[in-house]
Amino acid sequence: MPESKSRASADAKKKNARKASAAKAQAENKKKQVALTDARGWVAPTFITLMLLGVLWIVVWYLTATTGIAVPVMSEIGNWNLLIGMGLMAASFGVATLWK
């Protein structure tokens, strides 16, 4: 038995409404994903900066200690420079855990 025109149009309206709501939900999910990725833009530069600063601290300390050049702060704290450099590198790995 054939369906009435009003029933067919009601089914079409329901399908269109479902498609529209699915598209709207998908668009909202994309906005949330974009917001999450934008919020973590500071992680990579901070990670790299802390790592390089830690390595540079240790290299400068070793070079100044072996050549006898006196750097005001580094010369006074002695072997604690190694802990400072390693601490900066550890902090960079801590920041790297936030990277998505």
Chimera marker file (.cmm) of the C-alpha trace (Angstrom):
<marker_set name="trace">
<marker id="1" x="0.000" y="0.000" z="0.000" r="1" g="1" b="0" radius="0.5"/>
<marker id="2" x="1.476" y="3.412" z="-0.896" r="1" g="1" b="0" radius="0.5"/>
<marker id="3" x="2.306" y="5.912" z="1.863" r="1" g="1" b="0" radius="0.5"/>
<marker id="4" x="0.645" y="9.263" z="2.076" r="1" g="1" b="0" radius="0.5"/>
<marker id="5" x="2.547" y="12.385" z="1.038" r="1" g="1" b="0" radius="0.5"/>
<marker id="6" x="2.270" y="13.901" z="4.514" r="1" g="1" b="0" radius="0.5"/>
<marker id="7" x="3.884" y="10.848" z="6.110" r="1" g="1" b="0" radius="0.5"/>
<marker id="8" x="6.744" y="10.856" z="3.593" r="1" g="1" b="0" radius="0.5"/>
<marker id="9" x="7.407" y="14.564" z="4.178" r="1" g="1" b="0" radius="0.5"/>
<marker id="10" x="7.340" y="14.062" z="7.970" r="1" g="1" b="0" radius="0.5"/>
<marker id="11" x="9.964" y="11.312" z="7.660" r="1" g="1" b="0" radius="0.5"/>
<marker id="12" x="12.091" y="13.562" z="5.454" r="1" g="1" b="0" radius="0.5"/>
<marker id="13" x="11.846" y="16.378" z="8.017" r="1" g="1" b="0" radius="0.5"/>
<marker id="14" x="12.969" y="14.012" z="10.793" r="1" g="1" b="0" radius="0.5"/>
<marker id="15" x="15.948" y="12.867" z="8.721" r="1" g="1" b="0" radius="0.5"/>
<marker id="16" x="16.915" y="16.459" z="7.952" r="1" g="1" b="0" radius="0.5"/>
<marker id="17" x="16.621" y="17.406" z="11.613" r="1" g="1" b="0" radius="0.5"/>
<marker id="18" x="18.866" y="14.458" z="12.623" r="1" g="1" b="0" radius="0.5"/>
<marker id="19" x="21.448" y="15.400" z="10.013" r="1" g="1" b="0" radius="0.5"/>
<marker id="20" x="21.422" y="19.027" z="11.144" r="1" g="1" b="0" radius="0.5"/>
<marker id="21" x="21.856" y="18.111" z="14.806" r="1" g="1" b="0" radius="0.5"/>
<marker id="22" x="24.690" y="15.689" z="13.967" r="1" g="1" b="0" radius="0.5"/>
<marker id="23" x="26.442" y="18.356" z="11.904" r="1" g="1" b="0" radius="0.5"/>
<marker id="24" x="26.018" y="20.875" z="14.717" r="1" g="1" b="0" radius="0.5"/>
<marker id="25" x="27.467" y="18.455" z="17.284" r="1" g="1" b="0" radius="0.5"/>
<marker id="26" x="30.382" y="17.695" z="14.987" r="1" g="1" b="0" radius="0.5"/>
<marker id="27" x="31.099" y="21.402" z="14.527" r="1" g="1" b="0" radius="0.5"/>
<marker id="28" x="31.089" y="21.926" z="18.308" r="1" g="1" b="0" radius="0.5"/>
<marker id="29" x="33.512" y="19.032" z="18.784" r="1" g="1" b="0" radius="0.5"/>
<marker id="30" x="35.864" y="20.549" z="16.209" r="1" g="1" b="0" radius="0.5"/>
<marker id="31" x="35.766" y="23.883" z="18.037" r="1" g="1" b="0" radius="0.5"/>
<marker id="32" x="36.676" y="22.143" z="21.302" r="1" g="1" b="0" radius="0.5"/>
<marker id="33" x="39.563" y="20.290" z="19.650" r="1" g="1" b="0" radius="0.5"/>
<marker id="34" x="40.904" y="23.484" z="18.119" r="1" g="1" b="0" radius="0.5"/>
<marker id="35" x="40.668" y="25.226" z="21.488" r="1" g="1" b="0" radius="0.5"/>
<marker id="36" x="42.666" y="22.438" z="23.170" r="1" g="1" b="0" radius="0.5"/>
<marker id="37" x="45.427" y="22.498" z="20.582" r="1" g="1" b="0" radius="0.5"/>
<marker id="38" x="45.736" y="26.280" z="20.726" r="1" g="1" b="0" radius="0.5"/>
<marker id="39" x="45.999" y="26.272" z="24.510" r="1" g="1" b="0" radius="0.5"/>
<marker id="40" x="49.153" y="24.106" z="24.424" r="1" g="1" b="0" radius="0.5"/>
<marker id="41" x="51.153" y="26.232" z="21.996" r="1" g="1" b="0" radius="0.5"/>
<marker id="42" x="53.545" y="27.371" z="24.729" r="1" g="1" b="0" radius="0.5"/>
<marker id="43" x="54.717" y="23.862" z="25.643" r="1" g="1" b="0" radius="0.5"/>
<marker id="44" x="57.155" y="23.140" z="22.800" r="1" g="1" b="0" radius="0.5"/>
<marker id="45" x="59.046" y="26.452" z="22.977" r="1" g="1" b="0" radius="0.5"/>
<marker id="46" x="59.262" y="26.229" z="26.780" r="1" g="1" b="0" radius="0.5"/>
<marker id="47" x="60.477" y="22.627" z="26.635" r="1" g="1" b="0" radius="0.5"/>
<marker id="48" x="63.196" y="23.441" z="24.112" r="1" g="1" b="0" radius="0.5"/>
<marker id="49" x="64.244" y="26.621" z="25.920" r="1" g="1" b="0" radius="0.5"/>
<marker id="50" x="64.605" y="24.913" z="29.304" r="1" g="1" b="0" radius="0.5"/>
<marker id="51" x="66.530" y="22.000" z="27.793" r="1" g="1" b="0" radius="0.5"/>
<marker id="52" x="68.951" y="24.237" z="25.937" r="1" g="1" b="0" radius="0.5"/>
<marker id="53" x="69.380" y="26.484" z="28.969" r="1" g="1" b="0" radius="0.5"/>
<marker id="54" x="70.254" y="23.475" z="31.157" r="1" g="1" b="0" radius="0.5"/>
<marker id="55" x="72.774" y="22.130" z="28.661" r="1" g="1" b="0" radius="0.5"/>
<marker id="56" x="74.265" y="25.585" z="28.138" r="1" g="1" b="0" radius="0.5"/>
<marker id="57" x="74.561" y="26.112" z="31.914" r="1" g="1" b="0" radius="0.5"/>
<marker id="58" x="76.538" y="22.886" z="32.329" r="1" g="1" b="0" radius="0.5"/>
<marker id="59" x="78.761" y="23.549" z="29.297" r="1" g="1" b="0" radius="0.5"/>
<marker id="60" x="79.588" y="27.075" z="30.429" r="1" g="1" b="0" radius="0.5"/>
<marker id="61" x="80.333" y="25.854" z="33.948" r="1" g="1" b="0" radius="0.5"/>
<marker id="62" x="82.676" y="23.140" z="32.718" r="1" g="1" b="0" radius="0.5"/>
<marker id="63" x="84.474" y="25.501" z="30.348" r="1" g="1" b="0" radius="0.5"/>
<marker id="64" x="84.922" y="28.234" z="32.948" r="1" g="1" b="0" radius="0.5"/>
<marker id="65" x="85.997" y="25.751" z="35.645" r="1" g="1" b="0" radius="0.5"/>
<marker id="66" x="88.656" y="24.135" z="33.459" r="1" g="1" b="0" radius="0.5"/>
<marker id="67" x="90.076" y="27.346" z="32.001" r="1" g="1" b="0" radius="0.5"/>
<marker id="68" x="90.090" y="29.304" z="35.249" r="1" g="1" b="0" radius="0.5"/>
<marker id="69" x="87.756" y="32.044" z="34.032" r="1" g="1" b="0" radius="0.5"/>
<marker id="70" x="85.768" y="33.443" z="36.943" r="1" g="1" b="0" radius="0.5"/>
<marker id="71" x="82.045" y="33.953" z="36.373" r="1" g="1" b="0" radius="0.5"/>
<marker id="72" x="80.635" y="35.732" z="39.440" r="1" g="1" b="0" radius="0.5"/>
<marker id="73" x="77.758" y="33.420" z="40.374" r="1" g="1" b="0" radius="0.5"/>
<marker id="74" x="79.044" y="30.177" z="38.874" r="1" g="1" b="0" radius="0.5"/>
<marker id="75" x="82.437" y="30.366" z="40.531" r="1" g="1" b="0" radius="0.5"/>
<marker id="76" x="80.926" y="30.904" z="43.957" r="1" g="1" b="0" radius="0.5"/>
<marker id="77" x="78.523" y="27.954" z="43.976" r="1" g="1" b="0" radius="0.5"/>
<marker id="78" x="80.992" y="25.407" z="42.576" r="1" g="1" b="0" radius="0.5"/>
<marker id="79" x="79.626" y="21.926" z="41.891" r="1" g="1" b="0" radius="0.5"/>
<marker id="80" x="76.051" y="23.019" z="42.546" r="1" g="1" b="0" radius="0.5"/>
<marker id="81" x="76.116" y="24.239" z="38.941" r="1" g="1" b="0" radius="0.5"/>
<marker id="82" x="75.716" y="20.639" z="37.852" r="1" g="1" b="0" radius="0.5"/>
<marker id="83" x="72.548" y="20.334" z="39.924" r="1" g="1" b="0" radius="0.5"/>
<marker id="84" x="71.175" y="23.574" z="38.483" r="1" g="1" b="0" radius="0.5"/>
<marker id="85" x="71.786" y="22.404" z="34.895" r="1" g="1" b="0" radius="0.5"/>
<marker id="86" x="70.264" y="18.998" z="35.561" r="1" g="1" b="0" radius="0.5"/>
<marker id="87" x="67.321" y="20.653" z="37.314" r="1" g="1" b="0" radius="0.5"/>
<marker id="88" x="66.631" y="22.808" z="34.269" r="1" g="1" b="0" radius="0.5"/>
<marker id="89" x="66.720" y="19.745" z="32.032" r="1" g="1" b="0" radius="0.5"/>
<marker id="90" x="64.434" y="17.835" z="34.406" r="1" g="1" b="0" radius="0.5"/>
<marker id="91" x="62.015" y="20.762" z="34.383" r="1" g="1" b="0" radius="0.5"/>
<marker id="92" x="62.007" y="20.676" z="30.584" r="1" g="1" b="0" radius="0.5"/>
<marker id="93" x="61.013" y="17.005" z="30.643" r="1" g="1" b="0" radius="0.5"/>
<marker id="94" x="58.285" y="17.867" z="33.132" r="1" g="1" b="0" radius="0.5"/>
<marker id="95" x="56.940" y="20.487" z="30.742" r="1" g="1" b="0" radius="0.5"/>
<marker id="96" x="57.165" y="17.977" z="27.865" r="1" g="1" b="0" radius="0.5"/>
<marker id="97" x="54.558" y="15.795" z="29.573" r="1" g="1" b="0" radius="0.5"/>
<marker id="98" x="51.988" y="18.514" z="28.812" r="1" g="1" b="0" radius="0.5"/>
<marker id="99" x="52.670" y="18.293" z="25.069" r="1" g="1" b="0" radius="0.5"/>
<marker id="100" x="49.773" y="16.901" z="23.007" r="1" g="1" b="0" radius="0.5"/>
<link id1="1" id2="2" r="1" g="1" b="0" radius="0.2"/>
<link id1="2" id2="3" r="1" g="1" b="0" radius="0.2"/>
<link id1="3" id2="4" r="1" g="1" b="0" radius="0.2"/>
<link id1="4" id2="5" r="1" g="1" b="0" radius="0.2"/>
<link id1="5" id2="6" r="1" g="1" b="0" radius="0.2"/>
<link id1="6" id2="7" r="1" g="1" b="0" radius="0.2"/>
<link id1="7" id2="8" r="1" g="1" b="0" radius="0.2"/>
<link id1="8" id2="9" r="1" g="1" b="0" radius="0.2"/>
<link id1="9" id2="10" r="1" g="1" b="0" radius="0.2"/>
<link id1="10" id2="11" r="1" g="1" b="0" radius="0.2"/>
<link id1="11" id2="12" r="1" g="1" b="0" radius="0.2"/>
<link id1="12" id2="13" r="1" g="1" b="0" radius="0.2"/>
<link id1="13" id2="14" r="1" g="1" b="0" radius="0.2"/>
<link id1="14" id2="15" r="1" g="1" b="0" radius="0.2"/>
<link id1="15" id2="16" r="1" g="1" b="0" radius="0.2"/>
<link id1="16" id2="17" r="1" g="1" b="0" radius="0.2"/>
<link id1="17" id2="18" r="1" g="1" b="0" radius="0.2"/>
<link id1="18" id2="19" r="1" g="1" b="0" radius="0.2"/>
<link id1="19" id2="20" r="1" g="1" b="0" radius="0.2"/>
<link id1="20" id2="21" r="1" g="1" b="0" radius="0.2"/>
<link id1="21" id2="22" r="1" g="1" b="0" radius="0.2"/>
<link id1="22" id2="23" r="1" g="1" b="0" radius="0.2"/>
<link id1="23" id2="24" r="1" g="1" b="0" radius="0.2"/>
<link id1="24" id2="25" r="1" g="1" b="0" radius="0.2"/>
<link id1="25" id2="26" r="1" g="1" b="0" radius="0.2"/>
<link id1="26" id2="27" r="1" g="1" b="0" radius="0.2"/>
<link id1="27" id2="28" r="1" g="1" b="0" radius="0.2"/>
<link id1="28" id2="29" r="1" g="1" b="0" radius="0.2"/>
<link id1="29" id2="30" r="1" g="1" b="0" radius="0.2"/>
<link id1="30" id2="31" r="1" g="1" b="0" radius="0.2"/>
<link id1="31" id2="32" r="1" g="1" b="0" radius="0.2"/>
<link id1="32" id2="33" r="1" g="1" b="0" radius="0.2"/>
<link id1="33" id2="34" r="1" g="1" b="0" radius="0.2"/>
<link id1="34" id2="35" r="1" g="1" b="0" radius="0.2"/>
<link id1="35" id2="36" r="1" g="1" b="0" radius="0.2"/>
<link id1="36" id2="37" r="1" g="1" b="0" radius="0.2"/>
<link id1="37" id2="38" r="1" g="1" b="0" radius="0.2"/>
<link id1="38" id2="39" r="1" g="1" b="0" radius="0.2"/>
<link id1="39" id2="40" r="1" g="1" b="0" radius="0.2"/>
<link id1="40" id2="41" r="1" g="1" b="0" radius="0.2"/>
<link id1="41" id2="42" r="1" g="1" b="0" radius="0.2"/>
<link id1="42" id2="43" r="1" g="1" b="0" radius="0.2"/>
<link id1="43" id2="44" r="1" g="1" b="0" radius="0.2"/>
<link id1="44" id2="45" r="1" g="1" b="0" radius="0.2"/>
<link id1="45" id2="46" r="1" g="1" b="0" radius="0.2"/>
<link id1="46" id2="47" r="1" g="1" b="0" radius="0.2"/>
<link id1="47" id2="48" r="1" g="1" b="0" radius="0.2"/>
<link id1="48" id2="49" r="1" g="1" b="0" radius="0.2"/>
<link id1="49" id2="50" r="1" g="1" b="0" radius="0.2"/>
<link id1="50" id2="51" r="1" g="1" b="0" radius="0.2"/>
<link id1="51" id2="52" r="1" g="1" b="0" radius="0.2"/>
<link id1="52" id2="53" r="1" g="1" b="0" radius="0.2"/>
<link id1="53" id2="54" r="1" g="1" b="0" radius="0.2"/>
<link id1="54" id2="55" r="1" g="1" b="0" radius="0.2"/>
<link id1="55" id2="56" r="1" g="1" b="0" radius="0.2"/>
<link id1="56" id2="57" r="1" g="1" b="0" radius="0.2"/>
<link id1="57" id2="58" r="1" g="1" b="0" radius="0.2"/>
<link id1="58" id2="59" r="1" g="1" b="0" radius="0.2"/>
<link id1="59" id2="60" r="1" g="1" b="0" radius="0.2"/>
<link id1="60" id2="61" r="1" g="1" b="0" radius="0.2"/>
<link id1="61" id2="62" r="1" g="1" b="0" radius="0.2"/>
<link id1="62" id2="63" r="1" g="1" b="0" radius="0.2"/>
<link id1="63" id2="64" r="1" g="1" b="0" radius="0.2"/>
<link id1="64" id2="65" r="1" g="1" b="0" radius="0.2"/>
<link id1="65" id2="66" r="1" g="1" b="0" radius="0.2"/>
<link id1="66" id2="67" r="1" g="1" b="0" radius="0.2"/>
<link id1="67" id2="68" r="1" g="1" b="0" radius="0.2"/>
<link id1="68" id2="69" r="1" g="1" b="0" radius="0.2"/>
<link id1="69" id2="70" r="1" g="1" b="0" radius="0.2"/>
<link id1="70" id2="71" r="1" g="1" b="0" radius="0.2"/>
<link id1="71" id2="72" r="1" g="1" b="0" radius="0.2"/>
<link id1="72" id2="73" r="1" g="1" b="0" radius="0.2"/>
<link id1="73" id2="74" r="1" g="1" b="0" radius="0.2"/>
<link id1="74" id2="75" r="1" g="1" b="0" radius="0.2"/>
<link id1="75" id2="76" r="1" g="1" b="0" radius="0.2"/>
<link id1="76" id2="77" r="1" g="1" b="0" radius="0.2"/>
<link id1="77" id2="78" r="1" g="1" b="0" radius="0.2"/>
<link id1="78" id2="79" r="1" g="1" b="0" radius="0.2"/>
<link id1="79" id2="80" r="1" g="1" b="0" radius="0.2"/>
<link id1="80" id2="81" r="1" g="1" b="0" radius="0.2"/>
<link id1="81" id2="82" r="1" g="1" b="0" radius="0.2"/>
<link id1="82" id2="83" r="1" g="1" b="0" radius="0.2"/>
<link id1="83" id2="84" r="1" g="1" b="0" radius="0.2"/>
<link id1="84" id2="85" r="1" g="1" b="0" radius="0.2"/>
<link id1="85" id2="86" r="1" g="1" b="0" radius="0.2"/>
<link id1="86" id2="87" r="1" g="1" b="0" radius="0.2"/>
<link id1="87" id2="88" r="1" g="1" b="0" radius="0.2"/>
<link id1="88" id2="89" r="1" g="1" b="0" radius="0.2"/>
<link id1="89" id2="90" r="1" g="1" b="0" radius="0.2"/>
<link id1="90" id2="91" r="1" g="1" b="0" radius="0.2"/>
<link id1="91" id2="92" r="1" g="1" b="0" radius="0.2"/>
<link id1="92" id2="93" r="1" g="1" b="0" radius="0.2"/>
<link id1="93" id2="94" r="1" g="1" b="0" radius="0.2"/>
<link id1="94" id2="95" r="1" g="1" b="0" radius="0.2"/>
<link id1="95" id2="96" r="1" g="1" b="0" radius="0.2"/>
<link id1="96" id2="97" r="1" g="1" b="0" radius="0.2"/>
<link id1="97" id2="98" r="1" g="1" b="0" radius="0.2"/>
<link id1="98" id2="99" r="1" g="1" b="0" radius="0.2"/>
<link id1="99" id2="100" r="1" g="1" b="0" radius="0.2"/>
</marker_set>
